[in-house]
């Protein structure tokens, strides 16, 4: 199920599906932190601001921005090993 990221709980991971912002500067800023469709994020905290971990980067976003980030909760799949 696809939901805005602020609906997840601390400790949940999710894959970014879509960024619904119409503000190009905001999209550029989020992209600079690695928050782009296909990236995996970990929700660390919800209040007073959302704290997300994207790779090795921690970012803080406000609830209005979080409503624009649509995700699918789940866990990343481990990379496939070499073929035998």
Sine and cosine of phi, psi and omega as CSV:
sin_phi,cos_phi,sin_psi,cos_psi,sin_omega,cos_omega
0.00,0.00,0.67,-0.74,0.00,-1.00
-0.99,-0.12,0.80,-0.61,-0.05,-1.00
-0.64,-0.77,0.35,-0.94,0.15,-0.99
-0.90,0.43,0.57,-0.82,-0.12,-0.99
-0.88,0.48,-0.44,0.90,-0.02,-1.00
-0.94,0.35,-0.16,0.99,0.03,-1.00
-1.00,0.10,-0.18,0.98,0.01,-1.00
-0.98,0.18,0.18,-0.98,0.02,-1.00
-0.96,-0.28,0.42,-0.91,0.09,-1.00
-0.82,0.57,0.69,-0.73,-0.02,-1.00
0.99,-0.12,-0.26,0.97,0.00,-1.00
-0.99,0.14,0.56,-0.83,0.12,-0.99
-0.94,-0.33,0.42,-0.91,-0.02,-1.00
-0.40,-0.92,0.37,-0.93,0.08,-1.00
-0.97,-0.24,0.74,-0.67,0.03,-1.00
-0.93,0.36,0.78,-0.62,0.00,-1.00
-0.98,-0.21,-0.67,0.74,-0.09,-1.00
-0.38,-0.92,0.57,-0.82,0.16,-0.99
-0.94,-0.34,0.89,-0.45,-0.13,-0.99
-1.00,-0.04,0.11,0.99,-0.03,-1.00
-0.92,0.39,0.60,-0.80,0.10,-0.99
-0.98,-0.18,0.04,1.00,-0.01,-1.00
-1.00,-0.03,0.95,-0.30,-0.04,-1.00
-0.87,0.50,-0.57,0.82,0.01,-1.00
-0.91,0.42,-0.64,0.77,0.02,-1.00
-0.91,0.41,-0.68,0.73,0.02,-1.00
-0.88,0.48,-0.66,0.75,0.04,-1.00
-0.89,0.46,-0.68,0.73,-0.01,-1.00
-0.89,0.45,-0.74,0.68,0.01,-1.00
-0.89,0.46,-0.66,0.75,0.02,-1.00
-0.89,0.45,-0.58,0.81,0.02,-1.00
-0.90,0.44,-0.46,0.89,0.04,-1.00
-1.00,0.01,0.02,1.00,0.01,-1.00
1.00,-0.01,0.10,1.00,-0.02,-1.00
-1.00,0.02,1.00,0.03,-0.04,-1.00
-0.69,-0.72,0.33,-0.95,0.06,-1.00
-0.80,0.59,0.72,-0.69,-0.02,-1.00
0.99,-0.14,-0.33,0.94,-0.01,-1.00
-0.98,0.21,0.43,-0.90,0.03,-1.00
-0.98,-0.21,0.68,-0.73,-0.01,-1.00
-0.78,-0.62,0.46,-0.89,0.10,-0.99
-0.90,-0.44,0.81,-0.59,0.07,-1.00
-0.99,0.14,0.87,-0.49,-0.01,-1.00
-0.99,-0.16,-0.53,0.85,-0.08,-1.00
-0.40,-0.92,0.53,-0.85,0.02,-1.00
-0.94,-0.34,-0.50,0.86,-0.08,-1.00
-0.80,-0.61,0.59,-0.81,-0.04,1.00
-0.97,0.23,-0.29,0.96,0.10,-1.00
-0.75,-0.66,0.36,-0.93,0.07,-1.00
-0.97,0.23,0.76,-0.65,0.11,-0.99
-0.93,-0.37,0.85,-0.52,-0.03,-1.00
-0.87,-0.49,0.55,-0.84,0.14,-0.99
-0.93,-0.37,0.83,-0.56,0.05,-1.00
-0.86,-0.51,0.96,-0.26,-0.11,-0.99
0.90,0.44,-0.85,-0.53,0.02,-1.00
-0.99,-0.16,0.13,0.99,-0.07,-1.00
-0.97,-0.26,0.73,-0.69,0.12,-0.99
-0.97,-0.25,0.76,-0.65,0.05,-1.00
-0.76,-0.64,0.47,-0.88,0.05,-1.00
-0.92,-0.40,0.77,-0.63,0.03,-1.00
-0.75,-0.66,0.45,-0.89,0.02,-1.00
-1.00,0.03,0.27,-0.96,-0.13,-0.99
-0.86,0.51,-0.59,0.81,0.00,-1.00
-0.90,0.43,-0.61,0.79,0.06,-1.00
-0.94,0.35,-0.66,0.75,-0.02,-1.00
-0.86,0.50,-0.53,0.85,0.01,-1.00
-0.91,0.41,-0.33,0.94,-0.04,-1.00
-1.00,-0.04,-0.06,1.00,-0.03,-1.00
-0.97,-0.26,0.95,-0.31,-0.02,-1.00
-0.99,-0.10,0.72,-0.69,-0.09,-1.00
-0.71,-0.71,0.29,-0.96,0.14,-0.99
-0.88,-0.48,0.91,-0.42,-0.03,-1.00
-0.91,0.42,0.57,-0.82,0.03,-1.00
0.31,-0.95,-0.22,-0.98,0.02,-1.00
-0.84,-0.55,0.59,-0.81,0.05,-1.00
-0.90,0.44,0.56,-0.83,0.06,-1.00
-0.99,0.14,0.65,-0.76,0.03,-1.00
-0.91,0.41,0.50,-0.87,0.01,-1.00
-0.88,0.47,0.54,-0.84,0.04,-1.00
-0.94,0.35,0.61,-0.79,0.03,-1.00
-0.98,0.19,0.12,-0.99,0.02,-1.00
-0.90,0.43,0.57,-0.82,0.00,-1.00
-0.96,0.28,0.65,-0.76,0.02,-1.00
-1.00,0.01,0.00,0.00,0.00,0.00
